[in-house]
Amino acid sequence: MEAKLSEKRKVTVKDFCGKTLVSIREYYRKDSTLLKTPFAFIGISLTSLTEEQLAIFKKNVPAIEKAARKMESKIM
């Protein structure tokens, strides 16, 4: 399964060594082609979550959203 989060971010669900992983990946455009962003170039890493980690992440989404709204209100 693959879902487009934005023009330059995708989330995929895949099997790796018998474990289900959820991965978020960044891409960039070059000559009308979408390419995987080289991690060292921009200082990011690919994030892959196990089912257990995804459950923990989902449980914390309300707190993450609250913190993001709080930060946004301070910026505006």
All heavy atoms as a GROMACS GRO file, in nm:
protein
  608
    1MET      N    1   0.085  -0.117   0.000
    1MET     CA    2   0.000   0.000   0.000
    1MET      C    3   0.090   0.123   0.000
    1MET      O    4   0.190   0.126   0.068
    1MET     CB    5  -0.087  -0.004   0.127
    1MET     CG    6  -0.176   0.114   0.149
    1MET     SD    7  -0.098   0.230   0.260
    1MET     CE    8  -0.192   0.373   0.231
    2GLU      N    9   0.051   0.220  -0.080
    2GLU     CA   10   0.125   0.346  -0.086
    2GLU      C   11   0.025   0.460  -0.091
    2GLU      O   12  -0.074   0.451  -0.163
    2GLU     CB   13   0.215   0.349  -0.208
    2GLU     CG   14   0.299   0.475  -0.220
    2GLU     CD   15   0.395   0.469  -0.337
    2GLU    OE1   16   0.498   0.401  -0.325
    2GLU    OE2   17   0.365   0.532  -0.439
    3ALA      N   18   0.050   0.565  -0.014
    3ALA     CA   19  -0.038   0.682  -0.014
    3ALA      C   20   0.047   0.808  -0.024
    3ALA      O   21   0.152   0.818   0.040
    3ALA     CB   22  -0.123   0.685   0.112
    4LYS      N   23  -0.002   0.901  -0.102
    4LYS     CA   24   0.067   1.028  -0.121
    4LYS      C   25   0.023   1.122  -0.009
    4LYS      O   26  -0.095   1.153   0.004
    4LYS     CB   27   0.031   1.084  -0.258
    4LYS     CG   28   0.103   1.208  -0.296
    4LYS     CD   29   0.064   1.246  -0.439
    4LYS     CE   30   0.130   1.373  -0.481
    4LYS     NZ   31   0.093   1.410  -0.618
    5LEU      N   32   0.117   1.167   0.074
    5LEU     CA   33   0.086   1.261   0.181
    5LEU      C   34   0.090   1.404   0.130
    5LEU      O   35   0.016   1.491   0.176
    5LEU     CB   36   0.186   1.247   0.296
    5LEU     CG   37   0.190   1.112   0.365
    5LEU    CD1   38   0.298   1.110   0.471
    5LEU    CD2   39   0.055   1.079   0.426
    6SER      N   40   0.178   1.430   0.037
    6SER     CA   41   0.190   1.560  -0.029
    6SER      C   42   0.263   1.536  -0.160
    6SER      O   43   0.295   1.421  -0.194
    6SER     CB   44   0.269   1.659   0.059
    6SER     OG   45   0.405   1.622   0.067
    7GLU      N   46   0.293   1.642  -0.232
    7GLU     CA   47   0.363   1.625  -0.360
    7GLU      C   48   0.498   1.556  -0.339
    7GLU      O   49   0.542   1.480  -0.424
    7GLU     CB   50   0.384   1.760  -0.427
    7GLU     CG   51   0.454   1.746  -0.561
    7GLU     CD   52   0.485   1.881  -0.626
    7GLU    OE1   53   0.426   1.982  -0.587
    7GLU    OE2   54   0.569   1.881  -0.716
    8LYS      N   55   0.560   1.580  -0.226
    8LYS     CA   56   0.696   1.529  -0.206
    8LYS      C   57   0.710   1.430  -0.090
    8LYS      O   58   0.820   1.399  -0.048
    8LYS     CB   59   0.791   1.646  -0.183
    8LYS     CG   60   0.800   1.737  -0.305
    8LYS     CD   61   0.897   1.848  -0.284
    8LYS     CE   62   0.904   1.936  -0.407
    8LYS     NZ   63   0.999   2.045  -0.389
    9ARG      N   64   0.598   1.379  -0.038
    9ARG     CA   65   0.605   1.280   0.069
    9ARG      C   66   0.506   1.167   0.043
    9ARG      O   67   0.393   1.190   0.003
    9ARG     CB   68   0.571   1.343   0.204
    9ARG     CG   69   0.682   1.424   0.259
    9ARG     CD   70   0.664   1.450   0.406
    9ARG     NE   71   0.776   1.531   0.450
    9ARG     CZ   72   0.764   1.640   0.523
    9ARG    NH1   73   0.646   1.679   0.564
    9ARG    NH2   74   0.870   1.709   0.557
   10LYS      N   75   0.552   1.044   0.068
   10LYS     CA   76   0.468   0.927   0.051
   10LYS      C   77   0.481   0.838   0.175
   10LYS      O   78   0.587   0.832   0.237
   10LYS     CB   79   0.511   0.844  -0.070
   10LYS     CG   80   0.486   0.912  -0.202
   10LYS     CD   81   0.528   0.821  -0.317
   10LYS     CE   82   0.512   0.890  -0.450
   10LYS     NZ   83   0.556   0.805  -0.560
   11VAL      N   84   0.374   0.770   0.207
   11VAL     CA   85   0.377   0.670   0.313
   11VAL      C   86   0.349   0.535   0.247
   11VAL      O   87   0.264   0.524   0.159
   11VAL     CB   88   0.276   0.700   0.426
   11VAL    CG1   89   0.134   0.701   0.376
   11VAL    CG2   90   0.291   0.602   0.541
   12THR      N   91   0.425   0.434   0.287
   12THR     CA   92   0.405   0.299   0.235
   12THR      C   93   0.394   0.201   0.350
   12THR      O   94   0.452   0.222   0.457
   12THR     CB   95   0.520   0.254   0.142
   12THR    OG1   96   0.641   0.258   0.216
   12THR    CG2   97   0.532   0.343   0.021
   13VAL      N   98   0.321   0.094   0.326
   13VAL     CA   99   0.313  -0.017   0.421
   13VAL      C  100   0.371  -0.136   0.349
   13VAL      O  101   0.332  -0.168   0.236
   13VAL     CB  102   0.167  -0.045   0.463
   13VAL    CG1  103   0.161  -0.163   0.558
   13VAL    CG2  104   0.105   0.079   0.526
   14LYS      N  105   0.470  -0.199   0.411
   14LYS     CA  106   0.537  -0.310   0.344
   14LYS      C  107   0.582  -0.415   0.445
   14LYS      O  108   0.583  -0.392   0.565
   14LYS     CB  109   0.657  -0.258   0.265
   14LYS     CG  110   0.759  -0.186   0.350
   14LYS     CD  111   0.867  -0.122   0.265
   14LYS     CE  112   0.957  -0.035   0.350
   14LYS     NZ  113   1.055   0.036   0.273
   15ASP      N  114   0.618  -0.530   0.393
   15ASP     CA  115   0.672  -0.638   0.475
   15ASP      C  116   0.824  -0.637   0.462
   15ASP      O  117   0.878  -0.628   0.352
   15ASP     CB  118   0.617  -0.773   0.426
   15ASP     CG  119   0.675  -0.887   0.506
   15ASP    OD1  120   0.630  -0.908   0.620
   15ASP    OD2  121   0.768  -0.954   0.455
   16PHE      N  122   0.893  -0.643   0.574
   16PHE     CA  123   1.039  -0.649   0.574
   16PHE      C  124   1.082  -0.753   0.676
   16PHE      O  125   1.057  -0.738   0.796
   16PHE     CB  126   1.099  -0.512   0.607
   16PHE     CG  127   1.250  -0.512   0.608
   16PHE    CD1  128   1.320  -0.515   0.489
   16PHE    CD2  129   1.320  -0.511   0.727
   16PHE    CE1  130   1.459  -0.515   0.488
   16PHE    CE2  131   1.459  -0.511   0.728
   16PHE     CZ  132   1.528  -0.513   0.609
   17CYS      N  133   1.139  -0.859   0.629
   17CYS     CA  134   1.186  -0.969   0.716
   17CYS      C  135   1.075  -1.019   0.808
   17CYS      O  136   1.097  -1.042   0.927
   17CYS     CB  137   1.307  -0.924   0.798
   17CYS     SG  138   1.452  -0.887   0.699
   18GLY      N  139   0.955  -1.031   0.754
   18GLY     CA  140   0.844  -1.084   0.832
   18GLY      C  141   0.776  -0.984   0.923
   18GLY      O  142   0.686  -1.019   0.998
   19LYS      N  143   0.817  -0.857   0.918
   19LYS     CA  144   0.755  -0.753   1.000
   19LYS      C  145   0.686  -0.652   0.909
   19LYS      O  146   0.738  -0.618   0.803
   19LYS     CB  147   0.858  -0.680   1.085
   19LYS     CG  148   0.917  -0.765   1.194
   19LYS     CD  149   1.003  -0.681   1.285
   19LYS     CE  150   1.057  -0.770   1.396
   19LYS     NZ  151   1.121  -0.691   1.499
   20THR      N  152   0.571  -0.607   0.950
   20THR     CA  153   0.501  -0.504   0.877
   20THR      C  154   0.556  -0.369   0.918
   20THR      O  155   0.565  -0.339   1.037
   20THR     CB  156   0.349  -0.509   0.905
   20THR    OG1  157   0.301  -0.638   0.867
   20THR    CG2  158   0.274  -0.403   0.828
   21LEU      N  159   0.598  -0.289   0.820
   21LEU     CA  160   0.654  -0.157   0.848
   21LEU      C  161   0.576  -0.050   0.775
   21LEU      O  162   0.531  -0.069   0.663
   21LEU     CB  163   0.800  -0.149   0.804
   21LEU     CG  164   0.899  -0.243   0.872
   21LEU    CD1  165   1.038  -0.223   0.812
   21LEU    CD2  166   0.903  -0.217   1.022
   22VAL      N  167   0.561   0.064   0.841
   22VAL     CA  168   0.503   0.183   0.780
   22VAL      C  169   0.618   0.280   0.760
   22VAL      O  170   0.688   0.315   0.854
   22VAL     CB  171   0.395   0.246   0.871
   22VAL    CG1  172   0.342   0.374   0.810
   22VAL    CG2  173   0.283   0.147   0.896
   23SER      N  174   0.641   0.322   0.636
   23SER     CA  175   0.755   0.408   0.604
   23SER      C  176   0.707   0.541   0.547
   23SER      O  177   0.614   0.544   0.467
   23SER     CB  178   0.846   0.341   0.501
   23SER     OG  179   0.897   0.220   0.553
   24ILE      N  180   0.772   0.648   0.588
   24ILE     CA  181   0.746   0.780   0.534
   24ILE      C  182   0.872   0.824   0.462
   24ILE      O  183   0.981   0.821   0.519
   24ILE     CB  184   0.708   0.879   0.646
   24ILE    CG1  185   0.583   0.831   0.719
   24ILE    CG2  186   0.689   1.020   0.588
   24ILE    CD1  187   0.550   0.908   0.844
   25ARG      N  188   0.856   0.865   0.337
   25ARG     CA  189   0.972   0.897   0.256
   25ARG      C  190   0.952   1.031   0.186
   25ARG      O  191   0.842   1.062   0.143
   25ARG     CB  192   0.991   0.788   0.149
   25ARG     CG  193   1.112   0.802   0.060
   25ARG     CD  194   1.239   0.769   0.137
   25ARG     NE  195   1.356   0.807   0.062
   25ARG     CZ  196   1.449   0.723   0.022
   25ARG    NH1  197   1.440   0.594   0.048
   25ARG    NH2  198   1.554   0.766  -0.044
   26GLU      N  199   1.060   1.108   0.174
   26GLU     CA  200   1.057   1.235   0.102
   26GLU      C  201   1.115   1.216  -0.038
   26GLU      O  202   1.204   1.134  -0.058
   26GLU     CB  203   1.138   1.341   0.175
   26GLU     CG  204   1.068   1.390   0.298
   26GLU     CD  205   1.100   1.534   0.331
   26GLU    OE1  206   1.148   1.608   0.245
   26GLU    OE2  207   1.074   1.570   0.446
   27TYR      N  208   1.063   1.293  -0.132
   27TYR     CA  209   1.107   1.289  -0.270
   27TYR      C  210   1.135   1.431  -0.318
   27TYR      O  211   1.094   1.528  -0.255
   27TYR     CB  212   0.998   1.227  -0.359
   27TYR     CG  213   0.976   1.081  -0.328
   27TYR    CD1  214   0.899   1.041  -0.220
   27TYR    CD2  215   1.032   0.982  -0.408
   27TYR    CE1  216   0.879   0.906  -0.192
   27TYR    CE2  217   1.012   0.848  -0.381
   27TYR     CZ  218   0.937   0.812  -0.272
   27TYR     OH  219   0.917   0.679  -0.244
   28TYR      N  220   1.204   1.444  -0.429
   28TYR     CA  221   1.226   1.574  -0.492
   28TYR      C  222   1.209   1.560  -0.642
   28TYR      O  223   1.217   1.450  -0.696
   28TYR     CB  224   1.363   1.632  -0.456
   28TYR     CG  225   1.480   1.560  -0.520
   28TYR    CD1  226   1.541   1.614  -0.632
   28TYR    CD2  227   1.529   1.441  -0.468
   28TYR    CE1  228   1.649   1.549  -0.692
   28TYR    CE2  229   1.636   1.377  -0.526
   28TYR     CZ  230   1.696   1.431  -0.638
   28TYR     OH  231   1.802   1.367  -0.697
   29ARG      N  232   1.182   1.671  -0.708
   29ARG     CA  233   1.163   1.670  -0.854
   29ARG      C  234   1.289   1.714  -0.924
   29ARG      O  235   1.352   1.810  -0.888
   29ARG     CB  236   1.052   1.766  -0.891
   29ARG     CG  237   0.924   1.700  -0.895
   29ARG     CD  238   0.822   1.769  -0.978
   29ARG     NE  239   0.694   1.716  -0.940
   29ARG     CZ  240   0.650   1.597  -0.976
   29ARG    NH1  241   0.722   1.520  -1.052
   29ARG    NH2  242   0.533   1.553  -0.936
   30LYS      N  243   1.324   1.638  -1.028
   30LYS     CA  244   1.435   1.673  -1.114
   30LYS      C  245   1.395   1.636  -1.255
   30LYS      O  246   1.365   1.520  -1.283
   30LYS     CB  247   1.563   1.599  -1.074
   30LYS     CG  248   1.682   1.638  -1.159
   30LYS     CD  249   1.808   1.570  -1.111
   30LYS     CE  250   1.924   1.612  -1.200
   30LYS     NZ  251   2.047   1.546  -1.162
   31ASP      N  252   1.392   1.734  -1.342
   31ASP     CA  253   1.354   1.711  -1.482
   31ASP      C  254   1.221   1.636  -1.494
   31ASP      O  255   1.210   1.535  -1.562
   31ASP     CB  256   1.464   1.634  -1.556
   31ASP     CG  257   1.597   1.706  -1.554
   31ASP    OD1  258   1.596   1.831  -1.555
   31ASP    OD2  259   1.701   1.638  -1.550
   32SER      N  260   1.122   1.681  -1.422
   32SER     CA  261   0.986   1.625  -1.424
   32SER      C  262   0.977   1.484  -1.368
   32SER      O  263   0.877   1.416  -1.387
   32SER     CB  264   0.928   1.627  -1.566
   32SER     OG  265   0.926   1.758  -1.616
   33THR      N  266   1.081   1.438  -1.300
   33THR     CA  267   1.080   1.304  -1.240
   33THR      C  268   1.087   1.316  -1.089
   33THR      O  269   1.165   1.393  -1.035
   33THR     CB  270   1.201   1.222  -1.290
   33THR    OG1  271   1.198   1.220  -1.433
   33THR    CG2  272   1.197   1.080  -1.238
   34LEU      N  273   1.005   1.237  -1.019
   34LEU     CA  274   1.007   1.234  -0.874
   34LEU      C  275   1.111   1.133  -0.828
   34LEU      O  276   1.103   1.015  -0.862
   34LEU     CB  277   0.869   1.196  -0.821
   34LEU     CG  278   0.835   1.232  -0.679
   34LEU    CD1  279   0.845   1.383  -0.655
   34LEU    CD2  280   0.696   1.184  -0.643
   35LEU      N  281   1.210   1.178  -0.752
   35LEU     CA  282   1.321   1.094  -0.707
   35LEU      C  283   1.328   1.090  -0.555
   35LEU      O  284   1.291   1.187  -0.488
   35LEU     CB  285   1.454   1.147  -0.762
   35LEU     CG  286   1.463   1.161  -0.914
   35LEU    CD1  287   1.587   1.241  -0.950
   35LEU    CD2  288   1.467   1.024  -0.978
   36LYS      N  289   1.380   0.980  -0.501
   36LYS     CA  290   1.400   0.970  -0.356
   36LYS      C  291   1.506   1.072  -0.315
   36LYS      O  292   1.609   1.086  -0.379
   36LYS     CB  293   1.446   0.830  -0.317
   36LYS     CG  294   1.341   0.724  -0.336
   36LYS     CD  295   1.393   0.589  -0.298
   36LYS     CE  296   1.286   0.484  -0.318
   36LYS     NZ  297   1.331   0.350  -0.284
   37THR      N  298   1.478   1.144  -0.207
   37THR     CA  299   1.572   1.243  -0.158
   37THR      C  300   1.690   1.174  -0.094
   37THR      O  301   1.673   1.088  -0.008
   37THR     CB  302   1.502   1.335  -0.055
   37THR    OG1  303   1.389   1.392  -0.118
   37THR    CG2  304   1.594   1.443  -0.007
   38PRO      N  305   1.812   1.213  -0.133
   38PRO     CA  306   1.930   1.155  -0.066
   38PRO      C  307   1.938   1.207   0.077
   38PRO      O  308   1.939   1.328   0.100
   38PRO     CB  309   2.047   1.205  -0.151
   38PRO     CG  310   1.993   1.315  -0.235
   38PRO     CD  311   1.845   1.304  -0.238
   39PHE      N  312   1.940   1.117   0.173
   39PHE     CA  313   1.931   1.154   0.314
   39PHE      C  314   2.045   1.244   0.360
   39PHE      O  315   2.023   1.342   0.430
   39PHE     CB  316   1.928   1.030   0.402
   39PHE     CG  317   1.812   0.939   0.372
   39PHE    CD1  318   1.832   0.806   0.349
   39PHE    CD2  319   1.683   0.989   0.364
   39PHE    CE1  320   1.726   0.722   0.320
   39PHE    CE2  321   1.576   0.908   0.335
   39PHE     CZ  322   1.598   0.774   0.314
   40ALA      N  323   2.167   1.213   0.322
   40ALA     CA  324   2.281   1.291   0.368
   40ALA      C  325   2.274   1.435   0.318
   40ALA      O  326   2.318   1.527   0.385
   40ALA     CB  327   2.411   1.227   0.324
   41PHE      N  328   2.214   1.452   0.202
   41PHE     CA  329   2.206   1.584   0.141
   41PHE      C  330   2.120   1.680   0.221
   41PHE      O  331   2.153   1.796   0.236
   41PHE     CB  332   2.152   1.571  -0.001
   41PHE     CG  333   2.138   1.702  -0.073
   41PHE    CD1  334   2.251   1.774  -0.110
   41PHE    CD2  335   2.014   1.753  -0.103
   41PHE    CE1  336   2.239   1.895  -0.177
   41PHE    CE2  337   2.000   1.874  -0.169
   41PHE     CZ  338   2.114   1.945  -0.206
   42ILE      N  339   2.009   1.631   0.275
   42ILE     CA  340   1.919   1.722   0.346
   42ILE      C  341   1.912   1.696   0.496
   42ILE      O  342   1.841   1.765   0.566
   42ILE     CB  343   1.777   1.717   0.287
   42ILE    CG1  344   1.717   1.577   0.300
   42ILE    CG2  345   1.776   1.764   0.144
   42ILE    CD1  346   1.570   1.572   0.270
   43GLY      N  347   1.985   1.600   0.545
   43GLY     CA  348   1.990   1.574   0.688
   43GLY      C  349   1.864   1.513   0.747
   43GLY      O  350   1.828   1.541   0.860
   44ILE      N  351   1.795   1.428   0.670
   44ILE     CA  352   1.678   1.359   0.723
   44ILE      C  353   1.702   1.209   0.717
   44ILE      O  354   1.800   1.163   0.659
   44ILE     CB  355   1.549   1.392   0.645
   44ILE    CG1  356   1.558   1.337   0.502
   44ILE    CG2  357   1.516   1.537   0.649
   44ILE    CD1  358   1.426   1.328   0.434
   45SER      N  359   1.612   1.136   0.775
   45SER     CA  360   1.621   0.990   0.766
   45SER      C  361   1.486   0.934   0.728
   45SER      O  362   1.382   0.996   0.751
   45SER     CB  363   1.666   0.932   0.900
   45SER     OG  364   1.570   0.960   1.000
   46LEU      N  365   1.487   0.819   0.669
   46LEU     CA  366   1.365   0.746   0.638
   46LEU      C  367   1.312   0.692   0.770
   46LEU      O  368   1.388   0.641   0.852
   46LEU     CB  369   1.396   0.631   0.542
   46LEU     CG  370   1.285   0.531   0.516
   46LEU    CD1  371   1.170   0.598   0.442
   46LEU    CD2  372   1.337   0.414   0.438
   47THR      N  373   1.184   0.703   0.790
   47THR     CA  374   1.123   0.654   0.911
   47THR      C  375   1.039   0.532   0.879
   47THR      O  376   0.950   0.540   0.794
   47THR     CB  377   1.034   0.762   0.975
   47THR    OG1  378   1.116   0.876   1.001
   47THR    CG2  379   0.973   0.715   1.104
   48SER      N  380   1.069   0.421   0.945
   48SER     CA  381   0.988   0.301   0.932
   48SER      C  382   0.940   0.260   1.070
   48SER      O  383   1.019   0.254   1.165
   48SER     CB  384   1.070   0.186   0.872
   48SER     OG  385   1.105   0.215   0.740
   49LEU      N  386   0.811   0.237   1.083
   49LEU     CA  387   0.752   0.200   1.211
   49LEU      C  388   0.698   0.058   1.207
   49LEU      O  389   0.635   0.018   1.109
   49LEU     CB  390   0.637   0.296   1.244
   49LEU     CG  391   0.668   0.445   1.245
   49LEU    CD1  392   0.540   0.524   1.267
   49LEU    CD2  393   0.769   0.478   1.352
   50THR      N  394   0.720  -0.017   1.314
   50THR     CA  395   0.658  -0.148   1.328
   50THR      C  396   0.512  -0.126   1.365
   50THR      O  397   0.470  -0.014   1.396
   50THR     CB  398   0.726  -0.231   1.438
   50THR    OG1  399   0.706  -0.164   1.564
   50THR    CG2  400   0.875  -0.249   1.412
   51GLU      N  401   0.433  -0.232   1.364
   51GLU     CA  402   0.291  -0.220   1.402
   51GLU      C  403   0.278  -0.165   1.543
   51GLU      O  404   0.192  -0.081   1.570
   51GLU     CB  405   0.222  -0.356   1.391
   51GLU     CG  406   0.202  -0.402   1.248
   51GLU     CD  407   0.129  -0.533   1.241
   51GLU    OE1  408   0.006  -0.533   1.262
   51GLU    OE2  409   0.195  -0.635   1.212
   52GLU      N  410   0.364  -0.210   1.634
   52GLU     CA  411   0.360  -0.163   1.773
   52GLU      C  412   0.393  -0.014   1.780
   52GLU      O  413   0.325   0.063   1.848
   52GLU     CB  414   0.459  -0.242   1.858
   52GLU     CG  415   0.463  -0.199   2.003
   52GLU     CD  416   0.565  -0.276   2.086
   52GLU    OE1  417   0.618  -0.378   2.037
   52GLU    OE2  418   0.592  -0.232   2.198
   53GLN      N  419   0.496   0.028   1.707
   53GLN     CA  420   0.534   0.169   1.706
   53GLN      C  421   0.426   0.255   1.641
   53GLN      O  422   0.398   0.366   1.687
   53GLN     CB  423   0.667   0.188   1.633
   53GLN     CG  424   0.784   0.126   1.705
   53GLN     CD  425   0.907   0.114   1.617
   53GLN    OE1  426   0.899   0.110   1.494
   53GLN    NE2  427   1.023   0.108   1.681
   54LEU      N  428   0.361   0.203   1.536
   54LEU     CA  429   0.253   0.275   1.472
   54LEU      C  430   0.137   0.295   1.569
   54LEU      O  431   0.078   0.403   1.576
   54LEU     CB  432   0.206   0.202   1.346
   54LEU     CG  433   0.090   0.268   1.270
   54LEU    CD1  434   0.129   0.408   1.223
   54LEU    CD2  435   0.049   0.181   1.153
   55ALA      N  436   0.106   0.192   1.646
   55ALA     CA  437  -0.002   0.202   1.745
   55ALA      C  438   0.032   0.310   1.850
   55ALA      O  439  -0.056   0.389   1.887
   55ALA     CB  440  -0.024   0.067   1.814
   56ILE      N  441   0.156   0.314   1.893
   56ILE     CA  442   0.198   0.416   1.989
   56ILE      C  443   0.190   0.554   1.926
   56ILE      O  444   0.141   0.650   1.987
   56ILE     CB  445   0.341   0.386   2.041
   56ILE    CG1  446   0.340   0.259   2.125
   56ILE    CG2  447   0.396   0.504   2.121
   56ILE    CD1  448   0.479   0.204   2.155
   57PHE      N  449   0.235   0.564   1.800
   57PHE     CA  450   0.228   0.691   1.729
   57PHE      C  451   0.083   0.739   1.718
   57PHE      O  452   0.052   0.854   1.748
   57PHE     CB  453   0.291   0.677   1.590
   57PHE     CG  454   0.285   0.804   1.509
   57PHE    CD1  455   0.378   0.905   1.532
   57PHE    CD2  456   0.189   0.822   1.412
   57PHE    CE1  457   0.373   1.022   1.458
   57PHE    CE2  458   0.184   0.938   1.339
   57PHE     CZ  459   0.276   1.039   1.361
   58LYS      N  460  -0.006   0.648   1.675
   58LYS     CA  461  -0.146   0.683   1.659
   58LYS      C  462  -0.207   0.728   1.791
   58LYS      O  463  -0.286   0.822   1.794
   58LYS     CB  464  -0.224   0.565   1.600
   58LYS     CG  465  -0.193   0.543   1.453
   58LYS     CD  466  -0.246   0.411   1.400
   58LYS     CE  467  -0.390   0.386   1.420
   58LYS     NZ  468  -0.435   0.260   1.358
   59LYS      N  469  -0.169   0.662   1.899
   59LYS     CA  470  -0.219   0.698   2.032
   59LYS      C  471  -0.177   0.840   2.069
   59LYS      O  472  -0.248   0.911   2.139
   59LYS     CB  473  -0.166   0.598   2.136
   59LYS     CG  474  -0.214   0.622   2.276
   59LYS     CD  475  -0.158   0.518   2.371
   59LYS     CE  476  -0.196   0.551   2.514
   59LYS     NZ  477  -0.134   0.458   2.608
   60ASN      N  478  -0.061   0.882   2.021
   60ASN     CA  479  -0.007   1.013   2.055
   60ASN      C  480  -0.044   1.123   1.955
   60ASN      O  481  -0.008   1.239   1.976
   60ASN     CB  482   0.145   1.004   2.068
   60ASN     CG  483   0.184   0.938   2.197
   60ASN    OD1  484   0.180   1.000   2.302
   60ASN    ND2  485   0.220   0.812   2.190
   61VAL      N  486  -0.116   1.089   1.850
   61VAL     CA  487  -0.154   1.189   1.749
   61VAL      C  488  -0.230   1.307   1.811
   61VAL      O  489  -0.199   1.423   1.780
   61VAL     CB  490  -0.231   1.126   1.632
   61VAL    CG1  491  -0.301   1.231   1.547
   61VAL    CG2  492  -0.136   1.043   1.547
   62PRO      N  493  -0.326   1.286   1.900
   62PRO     CA  494  -0.395   1.402   1.958
   62PRO      C  495  -0.299   1.498   2.031
   62PRO      O  496  -0.311   1.619   2.017
   62PRO     CB  497  -0.496   1.340   2.055
   62PRO     CG  498  -0.524   1.204   1.998
   62PRO     CD  499  -0.390   1.160   1.942
   63ALA      N  500  -0.204   1.444   2.103
   63ALA     CA  501  -0.107   1.529   2.173
   63ALA      C  502  -0.016   1.601   2.074
   63ALA      O  503   0.019   1.718   2.093
   63ALA     CB  504  -0.024   1.446   2.270
   64ILE      N  505   0.021   1.532   1.966
   64ILE     CA  506   0.104   1.594   1.863
   64ILE      C  507   0.028   1.707   1.796
   64ILE      O  508   0.081   1.817   1.777
   64ILE     CB  509   0.149   1.488   1.759
   64ILE    CG1  510   0.243   1.386   1.825
   64ILE    CG2  511   0.214   1.553   1.638
   64ILE    CD1  512   0.265   1.260   1.743
   65GLU      N  513  -0.099   1.682   1.763
   65GLU     CA  514  -0.181   1.786   1.701
   65GLU      C  515  -0.198   1.906   1.794
   65GLU      O  516  -0.190   2.021   1.750
   65GLU     CB  517  -0.318   1.730   1.661
   65GLU     CG  518  -0.311   1.633   1.546
   65GLU     CD  519  -0.444   1.568   1.515
   65GLU    OE1  520  -0.526   1.547   1.608
   65GLU    OE2  521  -0.467   1.536   1.398
   66LYS      N  522  -0.220   1.881   1.921
   66LYS     CA  523  -0.236   1.988   2.019
   66LYS      C  524  -0.107   2.072   2.027
   66LYS      O  525  -0.113   2.195   2.028
   66LYS     CB  526  -0.270   1.930   2.157
   66LYS     CG  527  -0.293   2.033   2.263
   66LYS     CD  528  -0.330   1.968   2.395
   66LYS     CE  529  -0.349   2.073   2.503
   66LYS     NZ  530  -0.382   2.011   2.632
   67ALA      N  531   0.006   2.005   2.032
   67ALA     CA  532   0.135   2.076   2.039
   67ALA      C  533   0.159   2.158   1.912
   67ALA      O  534   0.208   2.271   1.919
   67ALA     CB  535   0.249   1.976   2.060
   68ALA      N  536   0.122   2.101   1.796
   68ALA     CA  537   0.140   2.173   1.670
   68ALA      C  538   0.051   2.297   1.666
   68ALA      O  539   0.096   2.405   1.624
   68ALA     CB  540   0.108   2.080   1.552
   69ARG      N  541  -0.074   2.284   1.711
   69ARG     CA  542  -0.164   2.400   1.714
   69ARG      C  543  -0.110   2.506   1.808
   69ARG      O  544  -0.115   2.626   1.778
   69ARG     CB  545  -0.306   2.358   1.757
   69ARG     CG  546  -0.384   2.290   1.648
   69ARG     CD  547  -0.530   2.275   1.684
   69ARG     NE  548  -0.553   2.201   1.807
   69ARG     CZ  549  -0.564   2.068   1.815
   69ARG    NH1  550  -0.554   1.995   1.706
   69ARG    NH2  551  -0.586   2.009   1.931
   70LYS      N  552  -0.056   2.464   1.922
   70LYS     CA  553   0.000   2.559   2.019
   70LYS      C  554   0.118   2.634   1.957
   70LYS      O  555   0.130   2.755   1.973
   70LYS     CB  556   0.042   2.483   2.145
   70LYS     CG  557   0.086   2.573   2.257
   70LYS     CD  558   0.116   2.491   2.382
   70LYS     CE  559   0.162   2.581   2.495
   70LYS     NZ  560   0.191   2.503   2.616
   71MET      N  561   0.206   2.561   1.889
   71MET     CA  562   0.321   2.624   1.824
   71MET      C  563   0.275   2.721   1.716
   71MET      O  564   0.329   2.831   1.704
   71MET     CB  565   0.414   2.519   1.765
   71MET     CG  566   0.489   2.440   1.870
   71MET     SD  567   0.596   2.316   1.796
   71MET     CE  568   0.736   2.419   1.759
   72GLU      N  569   0.176   2.679   1.636
   72GLU     CA  570   0.126   2.764   1.529
   72GLU      C  571   0.065   2.892   1.584
   72GLU      O  572   0.084   3.000   1.528
   72GLU     CB  573   0.022   2.690   1.445
   72GLU     CG  574   0.082   2.584   1.356
   72GLU     CD  575  -0.023   2.500   1.286
   72GLU    OE1  576  -0.145   2.523   1.302
   72GLU    OE2  577   0.018   2.407   1.214
   73SER      N  578  -0.004   2.882   1.698
   73SER     CA  579  -0.067   3.002   1.755
   73SER      C  580   0.039   3.098   1.808
   73SER      O  581   0.018   3.219   1.808
   73SER     CB  582  -0.165   2.963   1.866
   73SER     OG  583  -0.095   2.912   1.979
   74LYS      N  584   0.154   3.047   1.851
   74LYS     CA  585   0.262   3.134   1.898
   74LYS      C  586   0.330   3.204   1.782
   74LYS      O  587   0.379   3.315   1.796
   74LYS     CB  588   0.366   3.054   1.976
   74LYS     CG  589   0.318   3.009   2.112
   74LYS     CD  590   0.425   2.931   2.184
   74LYS     CE  591   0.376   2.887   2.321
   74LYS     NZ  592   0.479   2.812   2.394
   75ILE      N  593   0.333   3.138   1.667
   75ILE     CA  594   0.399   3.195   1.549
   75ILE      C  595   0.313   3.306   1.488
   75ILE      O  596   0.365   3.406   1.442
   75ILE     CB  597   0.427   3.085   1.444
   75ILE    CG1  598   0.532   2.987   1.500
   75ILE    CG2  599   0.474   3.144   1.312
   75ILE    CD1  600   0.551   2.863   1.417
   76MET      N  601   0.183   3.286   1.489
   76MET     CA  602   0.092   3.383   1.424
   76MET      C  603   0.066   3.502   1.509
   76MET      O  604   0.087   3.536   1.606
   76MET     CB  605  -0.039   3.316   1.389
   76MET     CG  606  -0.023   3.211   1.284
   76MET     SD  607  -0.182   3.139   1.248
   76MET     CE  608  -0.136   3.022   1.125
   0.00000   0.00000   0.00000
